[in-house]
Structure formats: C-alpha cells, structure tokens
Amino acid sequence: MGELINGIRKFSFKGILVILLVFSLISAVLLVELSGIRANRYDRRLELMPQDKIVTKDVACDSLDKNALLLHHSGDVSSCTAYEQFTVILADMKVGYVEIDLAQDTLPPFDGFAQVIVLLSDLTPLGQSVADICDFVHDGGAAWFPLVLETNVYSSAISQIIGIDDLSPDYYMVESIYPREEFMIGGGRAFAVPDPFESSLTVVLSDDAKVYANADGPDGVPLVWKKEYGSGVFVVDNIGIYDKAMRGFYAASYSLLSDVCVYPVINASAFYLDDFPSQIPSGNSEYIQRDYHTTIRDFYINIWWPDMMNFADEYGLKYTGLAIESYDNHVDGTADAAPDTGTFLNFGNMLLRKGGELGYHGYNHQPLVLSNRDYKEHYDYKTWQSESAMKAAFDELIELCDTLFPDAEFSLYVPPSNLLSDEGRQFLIKEYPHIKTISGIYFEDIADAELDFGCMQEFSVDENGIIDQPRVISGFILDDFQNLAAVSELNLHFVNSHFTHPDDALDPERGAELGWWEMKRRFDAFLSWLYESAPGLRNLTGTEASAAVQRFAAVVPKTEYTESGVKITIGNFCDEAQFLVRFNEKSPESVTGGELTHLTGGLYLLRATADTVDITLK
C-alpha cells in the first residue's frame, strides 16, 4: 500500500510539473504576443539615407548630360497638355534635354543631340525643319513623336518615312490598350481605358514597322510602333491620351529610341492599411451578417485579419499600418476615454512580427487643417481650432504608440482622407522631426483640387529631407482606371503602392455588396498578376520604400558604349541603385557591378551594387 501511495504521489507531482510546464509555455507565447517587436525586431531591408547624402531630383537632373532636344509649342493646347506630363516623365527617367518653345525660340542644329522629342500634334510650326528631322534620323539619330499627328501637308510628307502606309480620315476610339508582352511589364493583355474617346488615327503600317501596342487586342489599330530609317529610328505613339495614368506607356515608348536605354526606378511594392490599428466598430454590418452571421468585431478578428495574414504569407507582403486612436470629432485638443488598448496592441504586434511597420494616421480622423481653410461641403470634417490643439491631439497619439510599441520606429505619416494643408505640413515638419515621410496619393481627386489642400504628390524628396511617397491604387476591387495606373507605374517607377481600409468590407461603394469572399478573390487575382508580371519587385515597408525613393531621386546615370557592351556610371551612388534596362539590339551576356533580372522581352531589372556597372553584350 505504501508503494502504491508513493507511486501516486510521484505521478501527481509529475502531472503537476507537466501542467506547470504547459502553462509556462503558454505564458511565454503570450508574452511574445504582447511584447511588440522586442521579441522579433526585424532588420530593415533598406535604411533611410543620412542627411548629407540626400540629393533632390531637381538637383540631380541639373547635372545630367543634355543629349535630347525637346520641342513644344506654348500656344498649342495639346502640346501644353502633353508638356505637363512629359517633363515629369523625362525628369523621373533622368533624361537630360534642351527645351525649345517653338512659339518663341529658334531651333538649334540637330547634330548636337542624340534624340529629338517632338511634343507637337500639328507639325506646321516646324515648317521645313520636318525634313531636317528626317535627315537627322537617317544619319543615325532618333526621333520620337509621342502625340497623335494631325493630318496635314507636313505629316503627310513624312507618313511613309515613319511607317504609315495608309491613313483613314476617321479617328479611332481606343476603348482599351493592348501592350505586347515583350514591350511592357504586365503586358500581353488589354487594359480598359476609362472614358474613351476618338483619340487615335486609323492607320495601316508598312511591313517593316514594328508594332509594340495595339488598340483592344493584338490585331487592333497600332498605337505604338518603331520604324528604322537609314541608320536611325522613329518611334511613334498613336494613343492620344496624355494624363498621369499613362506615363508608364510613354516611358516604355521612350526606351525604344536607343540601342540600350537605362533609367532609374524605385523598385518597391508597399501595402498600406489605413485606420489600422484603430478602434473596431461595434455592432453589425448588413453584408457581414448576411455572409458570416457574426459581428463586425468578430469578423475583423477571426476572418478579415487572418485572410490578410494569408496574403502576407503567400506573396511576402509587408504591411504598413497607419494608427488612429479615436474616431471622436474633437478639434480642441481634448481626448476621449482610453481606447481598447488590448485589441490595438494585438493587431499592431502581429503586423510588426510579420516584418511590417506602423506609422501615424492621426489622433482622430480629422485632417491637419486649421480654421483658415474651408471644406466647402465636400467633406464632413471640422477644422482644428488652433495649432496647439493639433499638437495636443497628435501628442496623445504618439504617447499611445510609444507606450504600446516602445521599440517600434515611427517615421511615416498618412493624412486622413489624403487631406493636408500647407500649415499642417509645416506643423508636422516643425514639431515632429522624427517624421521623415508624408504619404498622400498619386492622383488628384476633383474635390481635393477644388479645396486646394488635397495631398497629391510625386515620388520625390524635399530640400528639407521630407520624402513624398504617394499611394497609387487602393481597395480590394480595382476598377479600369486603377488597373491602367498599376501597369503604368510598374513601367515608369517599377512601383506598386496600394492602400486599403479594414472597413472596405463594410462599404458598398468599395465592394462590400459583393461580399468579402469575392473582394479577397479579386484582390488575390491582382496580386497574382502583379508578382508574375514583375519578378524582382521588392516587398517593402513604407519607410523602406521611402529609402528607395531617396536613392531613385539622387542617382544620375550615364551610359557609354564600349567595344564589348555598355558602361553605366552612376553619380550620387549611395549603397545600391535600381534601374530598368531595355536592350533593343543585343542581349546581355554578363554584368559586373550589379545583378540583372529578366522581366520581359529585352527589358531587365538592374540592381547596381557599385557606382560603375559594365554589361557585356552577346
């Protein structure tokens, strides 16, 4: 009996030990869950450049060799419209050029340039110089006609030289653009054009003109082609749409002008979660209740967030969450009661452990706009009573974030509803020097344009070091415009910049009526297209993407032909630089000073690891 009792005691003691061990393991896991990035601090892939290394894009462009001649006419509406976009395209591609306004300037000799870019639809202002351009190309130069040419005596005189065999008097309505797969990243499919109009010439090309893009499908009206003439080439665009969403198509066209075209890119895929972490709305949603029979809170925790984590796992996404503490409407600097810090903490920690980042969105969802501005009934927002009220509220958000995530580095701000006044921007720069990035949007909203304080940006760096890093597309269901913008930005900046909100699944204007299952299915289709189309595209957090913007803005590439290939010398090189390189004549065989990744056709991604890159051609 004594032995039996001793055995029971030993068994009971061991059982208690096992139970204690299990509880210890659970406690350790919970400690990791609640300890923020202390337990899983990650190393950034790219660090922000030191202040003394920062170079703005304008300064970098001033040092470019001016090998191109840009012709435009300030008295012509179409020329002026195109000029606004093409000057940005050329600056971002780091193309140095001499600008001639034919309304007031005299044409210089062409023989001092490698390329002539003609931003004219009506060639009449050129007069007999049209023939000089043809001679220039015949002798080895390159000429680009990005605008749809008006039919007149001058364009007719050169139509066969630039590849046009037959021309109909009727213009063609371009309802979609089909870039050939070898021409553009993400090509090989048609991209619908929002609000199409009769913008293109109905042309038949000669057999020796090489077509790179068509209307509607591979057999449609030619929209982009190249025609050799003598020792040089003409590149012609027949699209007729000159807005920001089309920039990447024209960048791809420009890259056809030379044997090897090299231009810097950002190479970043960033995904922003606006209003996350934040307070979860209480109650039910019509569509969530319909499909999942659960509350909004349980949907967020048990369905939406696990699905978002699955996207991160499958595609390597690194989310940047934009924290917001409250949805009260206080604009006097006072704060409501303490938020639900447990949910805030758990969501934030899970995002950080996945390699993500947290940034600021605001104490509440009131944009940083003072009472000297007026929303003009476009938004149901209040203006802040004073700068001190803004500061008190923003300090409240910072205190919450510092308390919950003491080891996280917050350096990025996204304005609510992408609204930010000039005073608000200066307030951020003055009061919070640790904020290095302001991320608005790439495309201007009509209402924001009327207000004059919508935060519409280019990818750039200010003289004070603040990085403007706009988000380009949004939501789980991309419309025609966003699909067009997505492929365009891959080909100009090699960028995907996307934002969404947790409550997209609740809002019928953002797809909620279709149901969350359909929303995530379509988002998954977009992600699949994105990463299949763009091998080498880097998943980065917001701050890492800003570091990439710094390097993109600073670099000054110079391409020289050698006996064996090309030599690329990179001014303002920091530690790495990213480029798109199109080889139009010969394929690359080897590279020193960098790494090449094949994208499509003759297009490659170059990661330069030294300030000089040598590429041997086959």
Long-range contacts (C-beta under 8 A, 24 or more apart in sequence): 33-346, 33-349, 34-345, 34-346, 34-349, 35-349, 36-345, 36-348, 36-349, 36-352, 36-404, 36-405, 36-406, 36-407, 36-408, 37-349, 37-352, 37-353, 37-405, 37-407, 37-408, 38-406, 38-407, 39-353, 40-352, 40-353, 41-407, 42-352, 42-355, 44-541, 44-543, 44-544, 44-547, 45-538, 45-540, 45-544, 46-540, 46-544, 46-547, 46-548, 46-551, 47-547, 48-411, 48-436, 48-543, 48-546, 48-547, 48-550, 49-547, 49-550, 49-551, 49-554, 49-574, 51-465, 53-554, 53-574, 54-461, 54-465, 54-550, 54-554, 55-461, 55-553, 55-554, 55-572, 56-460, 56-461, 56-462, 56-463, 56-553, 57-91, 57-92, 57-460, 57-461, 57-553, 57-554, 58-91, 60-94, 60-553, 60-554, 60-555, 60-556, 60-571, 60-572, 61-91, 61-94, 61-96, 63-556, 63-571, 64-94, 64-95, 64-96, 64-556, 65-96, 65-558, 66-96, 66-97, 66-98, 67-95, 67-96, 67-97, 67-113, 67-114, 67-115, 68-95, 68-96, 68-97, 68-98, 68-113, 68-114, 68-115, 68-116, 68-117, 69-97, 69-98, 69-100, 69-108, 69-110, 69-113, 69-115, 69-116, 69-117, 70-97, 70-98, 70-99, 70-100, 70-117, 70-119, 71-100, 71-102, 71-107, 71-116, 71-117, 71-118, 71-119, 71-120, 71-126, 72-99, 72-100, 72-101, 72-102, 72-119, 72-120, 73-101, 73-102, 73-103, 73-119, 73-120, 73-125, 74-101, 74-103, 74-104, 75-103, 76-120, 76-121, 76-122, 76-125, 78-121, 78-122, 78-147, 78-242, 79-119, 79-120, 79-121, 79-147, 81-242, 82-119, 82-146, 82-147, 82-242, 83-119, 85-242, 85-243, 85-244, 85-246, 85-247, 85-250, 86-117, 86-119, 86-146, 86-242, 86-250, 88-247, 88-458, 89-247, 89-250, 89-251, 89-254, 89-492, 90-117, 90-254, 92-251, 92-263, 92-264, 92-458, 92-459, 92-492, 92-493, 93-251, 93-254, 93-263, 93-264, 93-492, 94-263, 94-264, 94-555, 94-556, 94-557, 95-254, 95-263, 102-126, 110-136, 110-141, 111-136, 111-139, 113-141, 114-141, 114-142, 114-258, 115-141, 115-142, 115-143, 115-144, 115-257, 115-258, 116-141, 116-142, 116-143, 116-144, 117-143, 117-144, 117-146, 117-254, 118-143, 118-144, 118-145, 118-146, 118-147, 119-146, 119-147, 120-147, 121-147, 121-148, 121-149, 121-150, 122-150, 122-152, 123-149, 123-150, 123-152, 123-154, 123-155, 124-152, 124-154, 126-154, 127-154, 130-154, 130-157, 130-158, 131-157, 134-158, 134-161, 134-229, 136-232, 137-229, 137-230, 137-232, 137-233, 137-234, 138-229, 138-230, 138-231, 138-232, 139-230, 139-231, 139-232, 140-230, 140-231, 140-232, 141-232, 142-232, 142-233, 142-234, 142-235, 142-257, 142-258, 143-232, 143-233, 143-234, 143-235, 144-234, 144-235, 144-236, 144-237, 144-253, 144-254, 144-257, 145-234, 145-235, 145-236, 145-237, 146-237, 146-250, 146-253, 147-237, 147-240, 147-242, 148-199, 148-200, 148-201, 148-237, 148-238, 148-239, 148-240, 149-201, 149-236, 151-201, 160-206, 161-227, 161-229, 161-234, 162-227, 162-229, 162-234, 162-236, 163-205, 163-206, 163-208, 163-209, 163-225, 163-227, 163-234, 163-236, 164-203, 164-204, 164-205, 164-206, 165-203, 165-204, 165-205, 165-206, 166-203, 166-204, 167-201, 167-202, 167-203, 167-204, 168-201, 168-202, 168-203, 170-198, 170-202, 171-198, 171-199, 171-200, 171-201, 171-202, 172-198, 172-199, 172-200, 172-201, 172-202, 172-215, 172-221, 173-197, 173-198, 173-199, 173-200, 174-199, 174-200, 174-215, 174-216, 174-221, 174-223, 174-239, 174-240, 174-241, 175-215, 175-216, 176-215, 176-216, 177-213, 177-214, 177-215, 177-223, 177-239, 177-249, 177-484, 178-213, 178-214, 178-215, 178-216, 178-217, 178-218, 178-220, 179-212, 179-213, 179-224, 179-249, 179-252, 179-487, 180-211, 180-212, 180-213, 180-214, 180-218, 180-601, 181-600, 181-601, 182-600, 182-601, 182-602, 182-603, 183-212, 183-213, 183-224, 183-252, 183-600, 183-601, 184-213, 184-248, 184-249, 184-252, 184-487, 184-490, 184-491, 184-600, 184-603, 185-487, 185-490, 185-491, 185-494, 185-533, 185-534, 185-599, 185-600, 185-603, 186-486, 186-487, 186-490, 186-491, 186-529, 186-530, 186-533, 186-534, 187-213, 187-487, 187-600, 190-216, 190-217, 191-480, 191-483, 191-484, 191-487, 192-480, 192-483, 192-484, 193-241, 193-480, 193-484, 194-479, 194-480, 194-481, 194-484, 199-239, 199-240, 199-241, 200-238, 200-239, 200-240, 201-238, 203-238, 212-252, 212-253, 212-256, 213-239, 213-249, 224-249, 224-252, 224-253, 226-256, 233-257, 244-442, 244-443, 245-443, 245-481, 245-484, 245-485, 245-488, 246-484, 246-488, 247-488, 247-489, 247-492, 248-487, 248-488, 248-489, 248-490, 248-491, 248-492, 248-493, 249-488, 249-491, 251-491, 251-492, 252-491, 255-580, 255-582, 255-584, 255-603, 256-582, 256-584, 258-584, 259-561, 259-583, 259-584, 259-585, 259-586, 260-559, 260-561, 260-566, 260-581, 260-582, 260-583, 260-584, 260-585, 260-615, 261-581, 261-582, 261-584, 262-557, 262-559, 262-566, 262-568, 262-579, 262-580, 262-581, 262-606, 263-557, 263-579, 263-580, 264-552, 264-555, 264-557, 264-577, 264-578, 264-579, 265-492, 265-493, 265-494, 265-495, 265-552, 265-578, 265-579, 265-580, 265-605, 266-459, 266-493, 266-494, 266-495, 266-545, 266-548, 266-549, 266-552, 266-578, 267-494, 267-495, 267-536, 267-537, 267-538, 267-548, 267-578, 267-605, 267-607, 268-494, 268-495, 268-496, 268-497, 268-537, 268-538, 268-540, 268-544, 268-545, 268-548, 268-549, 269-317, 269-495, 269-496, 269-497, 269-530, 269-534, 269-537, 269-538, 269-539, 269-540, 270-318, 270-320, 270-469, 270-471, 270-496, 270-497, 270-498, 270-539, 270-540, 270-541, 270-542, 270-544, 270-545, 271-317, 271-318, 271-319, 271-320, 271-498, 271-499, 271-500, 272-319, 272-320, 272-321, 272-322, 272-414, 272-439, 272-471, 272-497, 272-498, 272-499, 272-500, 272-542, 273-308, 273-319, 273-320, 273-321, 273-322, 273-351, 273-499, 273-500, 273-501, 273-502, 274-322, 274-361, 274-414, 274-499, 274-500, 274-501, 275-322, 275-324, 275-361, 275-365, 275-501, 275-502, 275-503, 276-321, 276-322, 276-323, 276-347, 276-351, 276-501, 276-502, 277-321, 277-323, 277-343, 277-344, 277-345, 277-347, 277-348, 277-351, 277-358, 278-323, 278-324, 278-325, 278-327, 278-344, 278-361, 278-502, 279-325, 279-326, 279-327, 279-339, 279-340, 279-343, 279-344, 280-340, 280-343, 281-503, 281-506, 285-505, 285-506, 285-512, 287-505, 287-506, 287-508, 287-512, 287-513, 287-515, 287-516, 288-505, 288-506, 288-516, 290-515, 291-515, 291-516, 291-517, 292-516, 296-506, 299-505, 299-516, 300-502, 301-343, 303-516, 304-502, 304-505, 304-516, 305-347, 305-350, 307-516, 307-520, 309-350, 309-354, 311-520, 311-523, 311-524, 311-527, 312-354, 312-356, 314-527, 315-527, 315-531, 315-539, 316-539, 317-527, 317-539, 318-354, 318-355, 318-356, 318-357, 318-539, 318-540, 318-541, 318-544, 319-351, 319-354, 319-356, 319-357, 319-541, 320-356, 320-357, 320-358, 320-359, 320-412, 320-541, 320-542, 320-543, 321-347, 321-348, 321-351, 321-356, 321-357, 321-358, 321-359, 322-358, 322-359, 322-360, 322-361, 322-412, 322-414, 323-348, 323-358, 323-359, 323-360, 323-361, 323-397, 323-400, 323-401, 324-361, 324-362, 324-363, 324-364, 324-365, 324-397, 324-416, 325-362, 325-363, 325-364, 325-396, 325-397, 325-400, 326-363, 326-364, 327-364, 327-365, 328-364, 329-364, 329-366, 329-382, 330-364, 330-393, 331-366, 331-382, 331-383, 331-384, 331-385, 331-389, 331-393, 332-385, 332-389, 333-385, 333-386, 333-388, 333-389, 333-390, 333-391, 333-392, 333-393, 334-392, 335-363, 335-393, 335-396, 339-400, 341-400, 341-404, 344-400, 344-404, 345-404, 348-404, 348-405, 348-408, 349-405, 352-405, 352-408, 355-541, 356-541, 357-408, 357-409, 357-412, 357-541, 357-542, 357-543, 357-544, 358-401, 358-405, 358-408, 358-410, 359-410, 359-411, 359-412, 359-413, 359-414, 359-437, 359-439, 359-542, 359-543, 360-394, 360-397, 360-398, 360-401, 360-410, 360-412, 360-413, 360-414, 360-435, 361-413, 361-414, 361-416, 362-393, 362-394, 362-397, 362-415, 362-416, 363-393, 363-394, 363-396, 363-397, 364-393, 365-416, 365-417, 366-416, 367-415, 367-416, 367-417, 367-419, 367-420, 367-421, 367-424, 368-415, 368-420, 368-421, 368-423, 368-424, 368-425, 368-427, 368-428, 369-419, 369-420, 369-421, 369-423, 369-424, 369-453, 370-421, 370-423, 370-424, 372-423, 373-421, 373-451, 373-453, 374-451, 375-451, 376-450, 376-451, 378-447, 378-450, 378-451, 379-417, 379-419, 379-447, 381-417, 381-419, 387-423, 387-427, 390-424, 390-427, 391-427, 391-431, 394-431, 394-432, 398-432, 409-543, 410-434, 410-435, 411-435, 411-436, 411-437, 411-543, 411-546, 412-436, 412-437, 412-438, 412-439, 412-542, 412-543, 412-546, 413-437, 413-438, 413-439, 414-438, 414-439, 414-440, 414-471, 414-499, 415-440, 415-455, 418-445, 418-448, 418-454, 418-455, 418-456, 419-448, 419-451, 419-453, 419-454, 419-455, 420-453, 420-455, 421-453, 422-453, 424-453, 429-464, 429-466, 435-466, 436-465, 436-466, 436-467, 436-543, 436-546, 437-466, 437-467, 437-468, 437-469, 437-542, 437-543, 437-546, 438-466, 438-467, 438-468, 438-469, 439-468, 439-469, 439-470, 439-471, 439-542, 440-468, 440-470, 440-471, 441-470, 441-471, 441-472, 442-470, 442-471, 442-472, 442-485, 442-489, 442-497, 443-472, 443-485, 459-493, 459-495, 459-549, 459-552, 459-553, 460-549, 460-553, 461-549, 461-550, 461-553, 461-554, 467-546, 467-549, 467-550, 468-549, 469-497, 469-542, 469-545, 469-546, 469-549, 470-497, 471-497, 471-498, 471-499, 472-496, 472-497, 472-498, 473-497, 473-498, 473-499, 474-498, 474-499, 474-500, 475-500, 475-504, 475-510, 475-511, 476-500, 476-504, 476-505, 476-510, 476-511, 476-519, 476-520, 476-522, 476-523, 477-510, 477-511, 477-514, 477-519, 477-522, 477-523, 478-522, 478-526, 486-526, 486-530, 487-533, 490-530, 490-533, 490-534, 490-537, 491-580, 493-552, 494-534, 494-537, 494-578, 494-580, 494-605, 496-530, 496-534, 496-537, 497-545, 533-600, 534-599, 535-597, 535-598, 535-599, 535-605, 536-597, 536-599, 536-605, 536-607, 548-578, 550-574, 551-575, 551-576, 551-577, 551-578, 552-577, 552-578, 562-614, 564-614, 564-616, 564-617, 565-589, 565-614, 565-615, 565-616, 565-617, 566-614, 566-615, 566-617, 567-612, 567-613, 567-614, 567-615, 568-606, 568-608, 568-612, 568-613, 568-614, 568-615, 569-611, 569-612, 570-608, 570-611, 570-612, 570-613, 571-611, 573-608, 573-610, 573-611, 576-607, 576-608, 576-609, 577-607, 577-608, 578-605, 578-606, 578-607, 578-608, 579-605, 579-606, 579-608, 580-604, 580-605, 580-606, 581-605, 581-606, 581-615, 583-617, 586-617, 586-618, 587-617, 587-618, 588-615, 588-616, 588-617, 588-618, 589-616, 589-617, 589-618, 590-615, 590-616, 591-615, 591-616
